[in-house]
Amino acid sequence: MSVKDRVIRIIAEQAMIEPSDVTMTDTMADLGIDSMGLVECIFALEEEFDIEVPFNANEPQKSDFDISSVASVVDGIERLVALQKD
């Protein structure tokens, strides 16, 4: 399973929808994921990929991690996974 598919599966679980219902252009709000759900999603991603996501739930707009869409989350996780392999 690709990084993209794994990220989408985790986001879908958090949104309580099917992964096939998640599009790359969706925002977390589009999927009904609130700030608490977003934090849980970040924790699940960290656990799934054994990485640390540079995200501050108290100041999400100041984080180095773009959560504006599913695509940006996938891109960010792919970068973190690639960095981990170096």
KEBAKOL-204272 format. One record per residue (C-alpha): residue number from 0; residue in one letter; chain; x, y, z. Coordinates in pm, whole numbers, plus 32768, in hexadecimal, padded with zeros to 4 digits. Example, Ala and Ser with C-alpha at 12.3 -4.5 7.8 and 13.67 -1.06 7.14 Angstrom:
% KEBAKOL-204272
{num:0; residu:A; chaine:A; px:84CE; py:7E3E; pz:830C} .
{num:1; residu:S; chaine:A; px:8557; py:7F96; pz:82CA} .
***
This chain:
% KEBAKOL-204272
{num:0; residu:M; chaine:A; px:8000; py:8000; pz:8000} .
{num:1; residu:S; chaine:A; px:808C; py:8154; pz:7F9C} .
{num:2; residu:V; chaine:A; px:80C5; py:8276; pz:808C} .
{num:3; residu:K; chaine:A; px:7FA5; py:832C; pz:7FE2} .
{num:4; residu:D; chaine:A; px:7EB7; py:8207; pz:8015} .
{num:5; residu:R; chaine:A; px:7F1D; py:81E1; pz:8181} .
{num:6; residu:V; chaine:A; px:7EEE; py:8356; pz:81C6} .
{num:7; residu:I; chaine:A; px:7D99; py:8354; pz:811F} .
{num:8; residu:R; chaine:A; px:7D33; py:821F; pz:81E7} .
{num:9; residu:I; chaine:A; px:7D8F; py:82CC; pz:832E} .
{num:10; residu:I; chaine:A; px:7CDB; py:840E; pz:82CE} .
{num:11; residu:A; chaine:A; px:7BA9; py:8346; pz:8263} .
{num:12; residu:E; chaine:A; px:7BA7; py:8289; pz:83AE} .
{num:13; residu:Q; chaine:A; px:7BAF; py:83D3; pz:8469} .
{num:14; residu:A; chaine:A; px:7A94; py:845D; pz:8393} .
{num:15; residu:M; chaine:A; px:79D4; py:8314; pz:83B8} .
{num:16; residu:I; chaine:A; px:79AC; py:82F2; pz:8240} .
{num:17; residu:E; chaine:A; px:7A2D; py:8204; pz:8136} .
{num:18; residu:P; chaine:A; px:7B89; py:824E; pz:80A9} .
{num:19; residu:S; chaine:A; px:7AE8; py:8258; pz:7F4E} .
{num:20; residu:D; chaine:A; px:7A1D; py:8387; pz:7FC4} .
{num:21; residu:V; chaine:A; px:7B5A; py:8451; pz:800C} .
{num:22; residu:T; chaine:A; px:7BDD; py:852B; pz:7EF0} .
{num:23; residu:M; chaine:A; px:7D30; py:85D3; pz:7EE1} .
{num:24; residu:T; chaine:A; px:7C8D; py:872B; pz:7ED4} .
{num:25; residu:D; chaine:A; px:7BBE; py:86F6; pz:8010} .
{num:26; residu:T; chaine:A; px:7C12; py:87C4; pz:8141} .
{num:27; residu:M; chaine:A; px:7BF7; py:8735; pz:829E} .
{num:28; residu:A; chaine:A; px:7AC0; py:8810; pz:82CF} .
{num:29; residu:D; chaine:A; px:7A28; py:8781; pz:818E} .
{num:30; residu:L; chaine:A; px:7A4C; py:8629; pz:822B} .
{num:31; residu:G; chaine:A; px:79B6; py:8696; pz:8376} .
{num:32; residu:I; chaine:A; px:7AFE; py:867C; pz:8434} .
{num:33; residu:D; chaine:A; px:7B0F; py:8780; pz:8548} .
{num:34; residu:S; chaine:A; px:7C48; py:87F7; pz:85FF} .
{num:35; residu:M; chaine:A; px:7C39; py:86D7; pz:86F8} .
{num:36; residu:G; chaine:A; px:7C0F; py:85DF; pz:85DC} .
{num:37; residu:L; chaine:A; px:7D32; py:867F; pz:8529} .
{num:38; residu:V; chaine:A; px:7E13; py:864B; pz:8657} .
{num:39; residu:E; chaine:A; px:7DA8; py:84DE; pz:8668} .
{num:40; residu:C; chaine:A; px:7DEB; py:84BF; pz:84F4} .
{num:41; residu:I; chaine:A; px:7F4B; py:854E; pz:851F} .
{num:42; residu:F; chaine:A; px:7F91; py:8459; pz:863C} .
{num:43; residu:A; chaine:A; px:7F14; py:8336; pz:8566} .
{num:44; residu:L; chaine:A; px:7FF3; py:83A4; pz:8444} .
{num:45; residu:E; chaine:A; px:8120; py:83BF; pz:852B} .
{num:46; residu:E; chaine:A; px:80DF; py:8263; pz:85AE} .
{num:47; residu:E; chaine:A; px:809A; py:81CB; pz:8456} .
{num:48; residu:F; chaine:A; px:81DC; py:8252; pz:83BD} .
{num:49; residu:D; chaine:A; px:82B7; py:8267; pz:84F6} .
{num:50; residu:I; chaine:A; px:82F9; py:83D9; pz:84B6} .
{num:51; residu:E; chaine:A; px:82D1; py:8521; pz:856F} .
{num:52; residu:V; chaine:A; px:81EA; py:861A; pz:84C6} .
{num:53; residu:P; chaine:A; px:824D; py:8787; pz:8504} .
{num:54; residu:F; chaine:A; px:80EE; py:87F4; pz:855D} .
{num:55; residu:N; chaine:A; px:8085; py:88CD; pz:8681} .
{num:56; residu:A; chaine:A; px:7F14; py:889A; pz:86CA} .
{num:57; residu:N; chaine:A; px:7F0B; py:89DD; pz:8793} .
{num:58; residu:E; chaine:A; px:7F8C; py:8AA9; pz:866D} .
{num:59; residu:P; chaine:A; px:7F44; py:89E0; pz:8531} .
{num:60; residu:Q; chaine:A; px:7F7B; py:8B0B; pz:844D} .
{num:61; residu:K; chaine:A; px:80DF; py:8B2C; pz:84D2} .
{num:62; residu:S; chaine:A; px:8137; py:89BE; pz:849E} .
{num:63; residu:D; chaine:A; px:8230; py:894B; pz:8398} .
{num:64; residu:F; chaine:A; px:8134; py:8845; pz:832A} .
{num:65; residu:D; chaine:A; px:802A; py:88A3; pz:822A} .
{num:66; residu:I; chaine:A; px:7ED7; py:8812; pz:8283} .
{num:67; residu:S; chaine:A; px:7E0F; py:88E1; pz:8188} .
{num:68; residu:S; chaine:A; px:7DA3; py:87B1; pz:80BB} .
{num:69; residu:V; chaine:A; px:7DC3; py:8639; pz:80A7} .
{num:70; residu:A; chaine:A; px:7EC5; py:866A; pz:7F91} .
{num:71; residu:S; chaine:A; px:7F9C; py:874D; pz:806C} .
{num:72; residu:V; chaine:A; px:7F90; py:8653; pz:818A} .
{num:73; residu:V; chaine:A; px:7FF5; py:8536; pz:80A0} .
{num:74; residu:D; chaine:A; px:8113; py:860B; pz:8014} .
{num:75; residu:G; chaine:A; px:8189; py:8666; pz:8171} .
{num:76; residu:I; chaine:A; px:8184; py:84FE; pz:81EB} .
{num:77; residu:E; chaine:A; px:823B; py:8488; pz:80B1} .
{num:78; residu:R; chaine:A; px:834B; py:858D; pz:80F1} .
{num:79; residu:L; chaine:A; px:836D; py:8529; pz:8260} .
{num:80; residu:V; chaine:A; px:8381; py:83B8; pz:8205} .
{num:81; residu:A; chaine:A; px:848B; py:8403; pz:80FC} .
{num:82; residu:L; chaine:A; px:8556; py:84D0; pz:81F6} .
{num:83; residu:Q; chaine:A; px:8543; py:83B5; pz:82F0} .
{num:84; residu:K; chaine:A; px:85E4; py:82C8; pz:81F5} .
{num:85; residu:D; chaine:A; px:8712; py:83AB; pz:81C0} .
***
